[in-house]
Amino acid sequence: MGRHFGDLAKIRHVITYTISPFEQKAFPNYFSKGIPNVWRRVTSSFFKVAPTAMILCYTCYTWGNTVHEQGKRKNLADYEKDE
């Protein structure tokens, strides 16, 4: 049938071993090591990242509200000669 993509070249004196993906565990140690590690990393860096993000979001929110309120106001000089 021809050569497969992984067998295009023959390299001498190099031995490689592979395991079939069907023989591997898809999520080894996911619940015992993965979730506690994520929790540890989040709690250790939360107070370094969260205050900066909250301050940035708050300033952006207040700026947006003030610009919106200014856009809703009428310019009284435009309506002086209407009466």
N, C-alpha and C positions, 0 to 999 in steps of 0.2 A: 504494500500500500504506500510505501514511501516513508520518509522521515517525518517525525512529529516536530513541533516547534522547539521543544526542549532538547531534542537530539540532533540539532543541525550540525554541530561540530563535535569532533571527538578530541578530548583533551587527555593527554597521557599523564599518568602518575597522579591523577586526582580521583578520589573515590567520593561519591556523594550518596547519601542515604536519604530517602524520602518516605513519608508515611502517607497513606491514602487519606483523603479528606473524610472519607466515610468511617475511618478508624479513630479520628480525633474527636475530642469532646468539644462541642460548639462553645459552651460557656463554662470552662473549668473555674471553680472557686468564685463564681459570680456572687453568690449570696454571702459566703463566708468571708471573703477578702475584698471584693469589689465595692459593695455598698458601704461598708465601714470606712474604706479608704476615701471614697468620695465625700462622705460625711466629715471626715477629719480634715480634708483639704478645704471644704467649703467653710467650716467653722474657723479654721486658722486664718483664712484670708478675707473673711466677710467684713471685718472692721477696717481693713485697709482699702477695700474697693467700694463698699456700699455708701459710706458718707460722701465720697466724691461724686458718685452717680446721683445720689439724692439731691445734693446741692445743685448739680448741673440741671437736673430735671426741674427742680423748684424754680430756679432762675429763668429757665426757658418758659415754664408755665406762666409765671408772673409777667414776664415780658410780653408774651403772647396775649394775655388778658388786657394789659394796658394798651397795646397797639389796637386791639379789637375795640376797646371802649373809645379810643381816640377816633377811630374810623366811623363810629356810629354818631358822633357829635356833628351838629350842623355848624357851618361858619356863618355867624350872624351878619357879617359884613356883606355877604351875598344877598341878603334879604332886606337891607335897609330901605331901598327905594321902591319896594313893592306896594306900599300903602299909599 
